[in-house]
Amino acid sequence: MANSFGADILIQAPDPKKAAAFYVSELGFEITGETPMLSLHGENINLFIEQGPPLGPVLEVTVRDVEEAKQRLVKNGCEIVKDEPDFPRCYVKDPFGLIYNLLGGTV
């Protein structure tokens, strides 16, 4: 099974603008978009901040088949945290606490 980590990390914050201001002033990110969520681009990674209770950082993993990966991962101890196929978004929390969004694509 091949996969690919993306350069995007997503977090949730009760006040996304306050969180963005921290990452701009303290880590040198630049706000590059505000919809559908705040987008901050850095030299090596992109950070996205959406409003909501913190889940922890969400990494992106590209897989060939999202549905197949979901089924296999759940069978092996993962939990689906959020599943919104129309967005597209499928957050998976693995048995070790890592949360990632499964994206379909070429790997």
C-alpha positions in Angstrom: 0.0 0.0 0.0 1.5 3.3 -1.1 0.6 6.6 0.6 1.8 10.2 0.6 1.8 12.8 3.4 0.8 16.2 2.3 2.3 19.5 3.3 -1.1 20.6 4.9 -1.9 20.5 8.7 -5.3 21.5 10.0 -6.2 22.5 13.5 -9.4 23.6 15.2 -9.6 26.6 17.5 -12.4 28.4 19.3 -11.1 31.7 17.9 -9.3 31.0 14.6 -8.3 34.6 14.0 -6.5 34.7 17.4 -4.8 31.4 16.6 -3.7 32.7 13.2 -2.3 35.8 14.7 -0.1 33.7 17.0 1.3 31.6 14.1 1.9 34.8 12.0 3.7 36.7 14.8 5.5 33.8 16.4 6.3 31.4 13.5 6.4 33.6 10.4 3.3 32.2 8.6 1.3 34.4 6.3 -2.5 34.5 6.1 -3.3 33.6 2.5 -7.0 32.9 2.7 -10.0 33.1 4.9 -12.6 30.8 3.3 -13.7 28.1 3.9 -11.2 28.3 6.7 -8.2 30.4 7.6 -5.2 29.4 5.4 -1.6 30.1 6.5 1.2 29.2 4.2 4.8 28.8 5.4 8.0 27.9 3.6 7.6 24.1 4.1 4.0 23.5 5.4 0.6 25.0 5.1 -1.6 25.4 8.2 -5.4 25.6 8.1 -7.5 26.7 11.0 -11.2 26.0 11.4 -13.5 27.0 14.2 -14.3 24.3 16.6 -13.1 22.5 19.7 -9.5 21.4 19.4 -8.9 17.9 18.2 -5.2 18.3 17.9 -3.3 18.6 14.6 -4.8 16.8 11.6 -2.3 15.7 9.0 -3.2 14.8 5.4 -2.5 11.4 3.9 -3.3 10.7 0.3 -4.5 7.1 -0.4 -5.6 5.5 -3.7 -9.1 4.6 -2.4 -10.6 6.4 0.6 -13.4 3.9 1.2 -11.1 1.0 1.2 -8.6 2.7 3.5 -11.4 3.7 5.9 -12.7 0.1 6.1 -9.2 -1.3 6.6 -8.2 1.3 9.2 -11.3 0.8 11.3 -10.9 -2.9 11.1 -7.4 -2.4 12.5 -8.3 -0.2 15.5 -8.8 3.3 14.1 -11.8 5.5 14.8 -13.5 7.8 12.3 -13.6 11.2 14.0 -15.3 13.2 11.2 -16.7 12.0 7.9 -18.0 14.6 5.4 -17.5 13.1 1.9 -19.0 16.2 0.2 -16.3 18.5 1.7 -14.2 16.1 1.1 -13.1 15.2 4.6 -12.5 12.0 6.5 -10.6 12.3 9.8 -9.3 9.1 11.2 -7.7 8.7 14.6 -5.3 5.8 14.8 -4.6 3.7 17.9 -1.6 5.8 18.7 -3.4 9.1 18.8 -2.5 10.5 15.3 -5.3 12.1 13.4 -5.2 12.4 9.7 -7.5 13.3 6.8 -7.7 10.7 4.1 -7.6 12.2 0.6 -8.1 10.2 -2.5 -5.6 10.6 -5.3 -2.5 9.5 -7.0 0.2 8.3 -4.7 
